Amino acid sequence: NGLPEDIQIGSSQSTSNQAGDAGFSQAYGLVTNPEIVKVKVNWDDGQQEELAVSESTFVSYRFGLFDMVSLEGLNEKGEVIYTSNPQVAPGKTP
């Protein structure tokens, strides 16, 4: 759904070497389709997060180490007009 260039997406996980640090996960991107006003981030634990697009960007931070499994771009009516399922890097498991 949508064109690949509608949203440029990144995600990552970070931890420190301090005992008890659960780390954090983030998803972020640049939205180039002006019809996309919100994004919905879907995480591998089933949690979903809806974010407003601001200045053509979005960012999500959460505690714990999770992978983003998909992202949806929503228009003003809340309709999904973009869907992305990020590719799994070689050597990694989904």
RAHUMO-V211815 format. One record per helix or strand of 3 or more residues. SS is the DSSP state (helix for helix, strand for strand). FROM is the first residue (numbers start at 1). TO is the last residue. If there is no record, write none. Layout:
ss	from	to
SS	FROM	TO
SS	FROM	TO
//
This chain:
ss	from	to
helix	4	6
strand	7	14
strand	24	31
strand	38	43
strand	48	52
strand	57	63
strand	68	74
strand	80	84
//
